[in-house]
């Protein structure tokens, strides 16, 4: 008999941010002054919150200081029929976010909530792991307006074999033919402190701050947040193909294929796939510019199946070879 874990809604979680938080996020993911100060300087006449910033609000909530990541997750309610899951062995599997409405510089004067639900928990086999699929919707409470929708796939190492459903196949977005060179490429060099800066956005998992958790999981020490590389890729794609304007990014996703270590150099390779079929991701049905990407460290793919959808009428797709 196969165990099915039903969908499960959490109570809305209030979240908040300051303009300072948006500035920190932009700096931590590599936004550059030479591309314009509108993500980096709060008095810029075109100041914007970088569009993927809401991805960290599921960690931050309303906290103004650090939080105990493992203690907070240990008390999280699990759906009926779900096996015990230990967040100390969890890593990101896949993330996707759609962008419906740009965020204001701060949440001051309004109440924002994250509406989260478990879409399912799946058994990937004994000796492998379990996958929890979640959806997070950021809403403004008073108006009910949706700002972003996000999907999270959390992989719990070594927890499989409990008889659950295996789940559906992953949708793949590979690069085009191996013979086609990237239309753009960029390099981001991390250092020993990059993860310590990024964690100040609200993701205080010890795995990214001290070597012991990573050693216990077989990584040899500290690893970077998967969402750090994910956000760096978003910043790179937007600057290359979206005029570096937040409103032009409509949909962004990638799968986490291998860990990144502090000090690694990220190679971001991008392919312009032209116009997509018509899609509706919250602002009406449109044909959007599709960019596929992979991120590598050396010859190892660390982010795969990357896809961004951008407003086509505002996208000219200028191409650079690297930073």
C-alpha positions as CSV (number, residue, x, y, z in Angstrom):
1,X,0.0,0.0,0.0
2,X,1.3,3.4,-1.0
3,X,1.0,6.2,1.6
4,X,-0.5,9.5,0.3
5,X,0.3,12.6,2.3
6,X,-2.6,15.1,1.7
7,X,-2.2,18.8,1.1
8,X,-2.0,20.8,4.3
9,X,-2.5,24.6,4.8
10,X,-0.6,26.5,7.5
11,X,-2.0,29.6,9.2
12,X,-1.0,32.8,7.4
13,X,2.4,34.0,8.6
14,X,2.9,37.8,9.0
15,X,6.1,39.1,7.4
16,X,7.7,42.5,7.2
17,X,10.8,44.2,5.9
18,X,12.6,47.5,6.0
19,X,14.2,49.4,3.1
20,X,17.5,48.5,4.7
21,X,16.6,44.8,4.3
22,X,16.1,45.3,0.5
23,X,19.4,47.1,0.2
24,X,21.2,44.4,2.1
25,X,19.7,41.7,-0.1
26,X,20.6,43.5,-3.4
27,X,24.2,43.9,-2.2
28,X,24.5,40.3,-1.0
29,X,23.5,38.9,-4.4
30,X,25.8,41.0,-6.5
31,X,23.8,43.9,-7.8
32,X,26.4,46.3,-9.2
33,X,26.6,50.1,-9.1
34,X,27.7,50.1,-12.8
35,X,24.4,48.6,-13.8
36,X,22.6,51.4,-12.0
37,X,22.0,52.4,-8.3
38,X,18.2,51.7,-8.3
39,X,18.6,48.5,-6.3
40,X,21.4,49.9,-4.1
41,X,20.5,53.5,-3.1
42,X,17.2,54.2,-1.4
43,X,17.0,57.9,-2.6
44,X,17.5,56.9,-6.2
45,X,14.5,58.3,-8.2
46,X,13.8,54.8,-9.6
47,X,14.5,52.9,-6.4
48,X,13.2,49.3,-6.6
49,X,13.2,46.2,-4.5
50,X,15.0,43.4,-6.3
51,X,12.2,41.1,-7.5
52,X,13.3,37.9,-5.9
53,X,13.6,39.4,-2.5
54,X,10.4,37.8,-1.2
55,X,12.1,34.4,-1.5
56,X,13.8,35.1,1.9
57,X,10.6,36.2,3.7
58,X,9.6,32.6,4.4
59,X,12.8,32.6,6.6
60,X,12.7,36.1,7.9
61,X,9.0,36.5,9.0
62,X,9.0,39.6,11.1
63,X,12.3,39.1,12.8
64,X,14.6,42.1,13.2
65,X,17.5,39.9,14.5
66,X,18.9,36.4,14.1
67,X,16.7,33.4,14.8
68,X,17.4,29.7,15.7
69,X,16.7,28.1,12.3
70,X,16.6,24.5,13.5
71,X,14.5,25.2,16.6
72,X,12.0,27.2,14.6
73,X,11.6,24.3,12.1
74,X,11.6,21.6,14.7
75,X,8.2,22.8,15.9
76,X,6.7,23.1,12.5
77,X,3.5,21.1,12.1
78,X,3.6,18.2,9.6
79,X,0.7,17.0,7.5
80,X,-1.2,13.8,8.7
81,X,0.6,10.7,7.5
82,X,3.9,12.4,7.0
83,X,6.9,10.7,8.5
84,X,9.2,12.5,11.0
85,X,11.4,14.9,9.1
86,X,14.6,16.5,10.4
87,X,15.3,19.9,9.0
88,X,19.0,19.6,9.9
89,X,19.3,17.2,7.0
90,X,17.2,19.2,4.6
91,X,18.6,21.0,1.5
92,X,16.9,22.8,-1.3
93,X,15.8,20.7,-4.3
94,X,14.1,23.2,-6.6
95,X,12.7,26.8,-6.4
96,X,10.3,28.7,-8.6
97,X,8.8,32.2,-8.2
98,X,6.3,34.2,-10.2
99,X,6.1,37.9,-9.9
100,X,2.6,39.5,-9.9
101,X,3.2,42.9,-8.3
102,X,6.4,44.8,-7.4
103,X,7.1,45.1,-3.7
104,X,7.1,48.5,-2.0
105,X,10.5,49.7,-0.5
106,X,9.2,48.6,2.9
107,X,6.2,46.9,4.4
108,X,5.6,49.9,6.7
109,X,1.9,50.9,7.0
110,X,0.6,47.7,5.6
111,X,0.3,44.1,6.7
112,X,1.8,41.4,4.6
113,X,1.3,37.7,5.0
114,X,2.7,34.5,3.6
115,X,0.1,31.8,2.9
116,X,1.9,28.5,2.8
117,X,0.7,25.0,2.2
118,X,2.3,21.6,1.7
119,X,1.4,20.2,-1.7
120,X,2.7,16.8,-0.9
121,X,5.4,14.7,0.7
122,X,7.1,12.1,-1.5
123,X,9.3,9.0,-0.9
124,X,12.3,8.9,-3.2
125,X,13.4,5.5,-1.9
126,X,15.3,3.8,0.9
127,X,18.8,5.3,1.3
128,X,17.8,8.3,-0.7
129,X,15.4,10.8,0.8
130,X,12.0,12.4,1.1
131,X,10.8,15.5,-0.8
132,X,8.3,18.0,0.6
133,X,6.7,20.3,-2.0
134,X,5.3,23.6,-0.7
135,X,3.7,26.7,-2.1
136,X,4.1,30.2,-0.7
137,X,1.9,33.1,-1.7
138,X,2.8,36.6,-0.5
139,X,-0.3,38.8,0.0
140,X,-1.2,42.2,1.3
141,X,-3.7,41.5,4.0
142,X,-5.9,44.6,3.8
143,X,-6.4,44.5,0.0
144,X,-5.9,40.8,-0.6
145,X,-3.5,41.6,-3.5
146,X,-1.0,38.9,-4.4
147,X,2.6,40.0,-4.9
148,X,4.4,36.7,-5.5
149,X,3.8,33.0,-5.8
150,X,6.6,30.6,-5.0
151,X,7.2,26.9,-5.0
152,X,9.7,25.1,-2.8
153,X,11.0,21.6,-3.0
154,X,12.9,20.5,0.2
155,X,14.9,17.4,0.1
156,X,15.5,15.5,3.3
157,X,18.6,13.4,2.9
158,X,18.5,9.7,4.0
159,X,14.8,9.7,5.1
160,X,13.3,7.6,2.2
161,X,11.8,4.2,2.3
162,X,8.6,4.8,4.4
163,X,6.2,3.8,1.7
164,X,5.1,7.2,0.3
165,X,4.2,8.2,-3.2
166,X,7.1,8.8,-5.4
167,X,5.8,12.0,-6.9
168,X,5.6,13.3,-10.4
169,X,8.6,13.6,-12.8
170,X,10.5,16.9,-12.8
171,X,9.8,19.3,-15.7
172,X,13.2,19.8,-17.4
173,X,14.4,23.0,-19.1
174,X,17.8,22.0,-20.6
175,X,19.9,24.3,-22.7
176,X,19.6,24.0,-26.4
177,X,21.8,21.8,-28.5
178,X,25.3,21.3,-27.1
179,X,26.7,22.8,-30.3
180,X,25.1,26.1,-29.5
181,X,27.3,28.4,-27.5
182,X,25.6,30.5,-24.8
183,X,24.2,33.9,-25.8
184,X,25.7,35.4,-22.6
185,X,28.0,34.3,-19.8
186,X,28.9,35.8,-16.5
187,X,31.3,35.1,-13.6
188,X,30.6,35.6,-9.9
189,X,33.5,34.9,-7.5
190,X,32.5,34.0,-4.0
191,X,34.8,34.2,-0.9
192,X,35.0,32.7,2.5
193,X,32.5,35.2,3.9
194,X,29.9,35.3,1.1
195,X,27.6,32.9,3.0
196,X,27.9,34.9,6.2
197,X,26.8,38.0,4.4
198,X,23.9,36.4,2.6
199,X,22.5,34.7,5.8
200,X,21.8,38.1,7.2
201,X,18.8,38.2,4.9
202,X,17.1,35.8,7.3
203,X,18.3,32.3,6.4
204,X,20.2,31.3,9.5
205,X,20.7,27.6,8.8
206,X,24.0,26.6,10.6
207,X,24.9,24.6,7.5
208,X,25.9,27.9,5.9
209,X,27.8,29.4,8.8
210,X,29.9,26.7,10.6
211,X,31.6,23.6,9.3
212,X,30.2,20.9,11.6
213,X,26.7,20.4,10.0
214,X,28.3,20.2,6.5
215,X,30.8,17.7,7.8
216,X,28.1,15.5,9.3
217,X,26.2,15.6,5.9
218,X,29.3,14.6,3.9
219,X,29.9,18.0,2.4
220,X,33.3,18.5,4.1
221,X,32.3,21.8,5.8
222,X,30.3,25.0,5.1
223,X,28.3,25.1,1.9
224,X,26.7,28.2,0.3
225,X,22.9,28.7,0.5
226,X,21.4,27.2,-2.7
227,X,19.2,30.3,-2.9
228,X,22.4,32.5,-3.0
229,X,23.4,31.0,-6.3
230,X,19.7,31.1,-7.4
231,X,19.5,34.8,-6.7
232,X,22.8,35.6,-8.3
233,X,21.6,33.9,-11.4
234,X,18.4,36.0,-11.3
235,X,20.4,39.2,-10.9
236,X,22.6,38.2,-13.9
237,X,19.7,37.2,-16.2
238,X,17.8,40.4,-15.3
239,X,20.8,42.6,-16.0
240,X,21.6,40.9,-19.3
241,X,18.1,40.4,-20.8
242,X,15.7,42.5,-18.7
243,X,17.2,46.0,-18.7
244,X,17.8,45.5,-15.0
245,X,14.2,46.5,-14.3
246,X,12.4,44.5,-11.6
247,X,9.0,44.7,-13.4
248,X,10.5,42.8,-16.4
249,X,11.1,39.6,-14.5
250,X,7.9,37.5,-14.6
251,X,8.9,33.9,-13.7
252,X,12.2,32.4,-12.5
253,X,13.2,28.9,-11.5
254,X,16.0,26.4,-11.2
255,X,16.9,23.0,-9.7
256,X,19.8,22.6,-7.2
257,X,22.1,20.0,-8.6
258,X,25.3,20.2,-6.5
259,X,26.6,22.2,-3.5
260,X,28.7,25.3,-3.8
261,X,31.6,26.0,-1.4
262,X,32.7,29.4,-0.1
263,X,35.4,30.6,-2.5
264,X,34.0,28.8,-5.6
265,X,33.6,30.7,-8.8
266,X,30.2,30.6,-10.4
267,X,29.9,30.5,-14.2
268,X,26.4,31.5,-15.3
269,X,25.7,30.5,-18.9
270,X,22.5,31.8,-20.6
271,X,20.6,31.0,-23.8
272,X,17.9,33.2,-25.4
273,X,15.2,30.8,-26.5
274,X,13.0,33.5,-28.1
275,X,9.3,34.0,-27.4
276,X,7.5,31.4,-25.2
277,X,4.0,30.2,-25.9
278,X,1.3,32.3,-24.2
279,X,1.4,31.9,-20.4
280,X,-0.7,33.4,-17.6
281,X,1.3,34.0,-14.4
282,X,-0.9,36.6,-12.8
283,X,-0.8,39.6,-15.1
284,X,-2.8,38.3,-18.1
285,X,-1.8,35.9,-20.8
286,X,1.3,37.0,-22.6
287,X,4.1,35.7,-24.8
288,X,7.3,36.2,-22.9
289,X,11.0,36.0,-23.6
290,X,12.4,32.7,-22.4
291,X,16.0,32.5,-21.1
292,X,17.4,29.2,-20.1
293,X,20.5,29.0,-17.9
294,X,22.9,26.7,-16.0
295,X,25.3,27.6,-13.3
296,X,28.6,25.7,-13.1
297,X,31.6,25.5,-10.7
298,X,34.3,24.2,-13.0
299,X,32.8,21.4,-15.0
300,X,30.1,20.6,-12.3
301,X,26.6,21.9,-12.8
302,X,25.3,23.4,-9.5
303,X,22.1,24.9,-10.9
304,X,20.3,23.1,-13.7
305,X,17.0,23.4,-15.6
306,X,17.1,27.2,-15.1
307,X,14.4,29.2,-16.8
308,X,13.4,32.9,-16.7
309,X,10.5,34.5,-18.4
310,X,10.7,38.2,-19.1
311,X,8.4,40.9,-20.6
312,X,9.3,40.8,-24.3
313,X,8.3,44.3,-25.3
314,X,10.8,45.7,-22.8
315,X,13.6,43.2,-23.5
316,X,16.2,43.8,-26.1
317,X,18.5,41.0,-25.1
318,X,21.8,42.7,-25.2
319,X,24.7,40.3,-24.9
320,X,27.9,40.5,-23.0
321,X,30.5,37.8,-22.8
322,X,31.2,38.2,-19.1
323,X,31.4,40.7,-16.2
